[in-house]
Amino acid sequence: MIGQLLGPVSQLAGTWLNGKVEEKAGVIILLVRLVTLGGGKAALSKQLEEQIARAKEKNIDISDLYYSEDQGEDAWYLVGDWRPPKKGDLKFGDGRTKQEIKNRIRWAEASKVADENDVEYGDLDGLASVKKFVELRKRIREKTNDESFDV
């Protein structure tokens, strides 16, 4: 039943001969995983670049998301080509950085609307990014009587 739901690749992977999965199925699964992961990484990198460009366009400071100085000396490590972060490298992975930039853009746009509508939001600085935005959006909706407001 699961093979029918997931398609031909899963049907091949589910084929068992004397307790062993066919070699062809294993190769196919490996190739599908590599293509999927490679495509996902490329798409994420492109989305990150787009968010960085939007932040620069809107004059949003994201400099704190990068290392400001080298974080150690290069050395040989057992984990392969890993090296300590250098000045200008991202502090976090692409996904987290992209989301952080997106949150900052949303916050900047919402705070601009809040300023235009005299909505108080100075007390929200201590909250996490998403919680801040949700609360500010709620206040803007209450003040403007517009339940469709969103950025």
C-alpha positions as CSV (number, residue, x, y, z in Angstrom):
1,M,0.0,0.0,0.0
2,I,2.8,2.5,0.9
3,G,4.6,1.6,-2.4
4,Q,1.4,2.6,-4.3
5,L,1.2,5.9,-2.5
6,L,4.9,6.8,-2.9
7,G,5.3,5.7,-6.5
8,P,7.6,3.6,-8.6
9,V,10.9,4.4,-6.7
10,S,9.4,3.2,-3.4
11,Q,8.0,0.1,-5.2
12,L,11.6,-0.7,-6.4
13,A,13.0,0.0,-2.9
14,G,10.4,-2.3,-1.4
15,T,11.4,-5.3,-3.7
16,W,13.1,-7.9,-1.5
17,L,15.0,-10.9,-2.7
18,N,16.0,-13.5,-0.1
19,G,16.0,-10.7,2.6
20,K,18.2,-8.3,0.5
21,V,17.1,-5.2,-1.4
22,E,18.0,-5.3,-5.0
23,E,21.2,-3.4,-5.8
24,K,19.4,-1.4,-8.6
25,A,16.8,-0.1,-6.1
26,G,19.6,1.0,-3.8
27,V,21.4,2.9,-6.5
28,I,18.1,4.5,-7.7
29,I,17.3,5.6,-4.2
30,L,20.8,7.0,-3.7
31,L,20.6,9.0,-7.0
32,V,17.1,10.3,-6.1
33,R,18.4,11.5,-2.7
34,L,21.5,13.2,-4.2
35,V,19.5,15.0,-6.9
36,T,16.8,16.1,-4.3
37,L,19.4,17.3,-1.8
38,G,21.5,19.1,-4.4
39,G,18.4,20.8,-5.9
40,G,17.2,21.8,-2.4
41,K,20.5,23.3,-1.4
42,A,20.7,25.2,-4.7
43,A,17.2,26.6,-4.2
44,L,17.9,27.6,-0.6
45,S,21.0,29.4,-1.6
46,K,19.1,31.3,-4.3
47,Q,16.4,32.2,-1.8
48,L,19.0,33.5,0.6
49,E,20.6,35.7,-2.0
50,E,17.1,37.1,-2.8
51,Q,16.5,37.9,0.8
52,I,19.9,39.6,1.2
53,A,19.1,41.7,-1.9
54,R,15.7,42.7,-0.4
55,A,17.3,43.6,2.9
56,K,19.9,45.8,1.2
57,E,17.2,47.4,-1.0
58,K,15.2,48.3,2.2
59,N,18.3,49.4,4.1
60,I,17.9,46.7,6.8
61,D,21.1,46.0,8.7
62,I,22.1,42.3,8.6
63,S,25.8,42.8,9.4
64,D,25.4,41.0,12.7
65,L,24.6,37.8,10.8
66,Y,28.2,37.6,9.6
67,Y,31.4,37.0,11.5
68,S,33.3,40.3,12.0
69,E,36.7,38.6,12.5
70,D,38.4,35.3,11.9
71,Q,37.4,32.6,14.5
72,G,40.6,30.7,14.7
73,E,43.5,29.2,12.8
74,D,43.2,26.8,9.9
75,A,44.3,23.3,10.9
76,W,43.8,19.8,9.8
77,Y,40.6,18.2,11.1
78,L,39.3,14.7,10.9
79,V,36.0,16.0,9.6
80,G,37.4,16.7,6.1
81,D,37.6,20.2,4.7
82,W,36.0,21.9,7.6
83,R,37.7,25.1,8.6
84,P,37.0,27.7,11.3
85,P,34.7,30.6,10.2
86,K,36.4,33.6,8.6
87,K,35.5,37.2,8.5
88,G,32.4,37.6,6.3
89,D,31.2,34.0,6.7
90,L,27.6,33.5,7.8
91,K,27.2,32.8,11.5
92,F,24.2,30.4,10.8
93,G,23.2,28.1,8.1
94,D,21.4,29.3,4.9
95,G,18.0,28.3,6.1
96,R,18.2,30.1,9.5
97,T,19.8,33.1,8.0
98,K,17.2,33.4,5.3
99,Q,14.4,33.2,7.9
100,E,16.1,35.8,10.1
101,I,16.4,38.2,7.2
102,K,12.8,37.6,6.2
103,N,11.6,38.3,9.8
104,R,13.6,41.5,9.9
105,I,12.1,42.7,6.6
106,R,8.6,41.9,7.8
107,W,9.3,43.7,11.1
108,A,10.6,46.8,9.2
109,E,7.5,46.9,7.0
110,A,5.1,46.4,9.9
111,S,6.8,49.0,12.1
112,K,6.5,51.5,9.2
113,V,2.8,50.8,8.9
114,A,2.5,51.1,12.7
115,D,4.2,54.4,12.7
116,E,1.9,55.7,10.0
117,N,-1.1,54.6,12.2
118,D,0.2,55.7,15.6
119,V,0.4,52.2,16.9
120,E,2.6,51.8,20.0
121,Y,5.1,49.0,19.8
122,G,8.1,50.0,21.9
123,D,7.4,47.4,24.5
124,L,7.9,44.5,22.0
125,D,11.7,44.8,21.7
126,G,12.3,42.0,24.2
127,L,10.3,39.4,22.4
128,A,11.5,36.9,19.8
129,S,11.2,38.0,16.1
130,V,8.1,36.0,15.1
131,K,6.3,36.8,18.4
132,K,7.1,40.5,18.0
133,F,5.7,40.5,14.5
134,V,2.5,38.6,15.4
135,E,1.8,41.0,18.3
136,L,2.5,44.1,16.2
137,R,0.3,42.7,13.4
138,K,-2.5,42.2,16.0
139,R,-2.2,45.8,17.2
140,I,-2.2,47.2,13.7
141,R,-5.3,45.2,12.9
142,E,-7.1,46.4,16.0
143,K,-6.1,50.1,15.4
144,T,-7.0,50.1,11.7
145,N,-10.0,47.8,11.9
146,D,-8.5,45.9,9.0
147,E,-8.3,42.2,9.6
148,S,-6.6,41.6,6.3
149,F,-3.4,43.5,7.1
150,D,-0.3,41.3,6.6
151,V,3.2,41.8,5.3
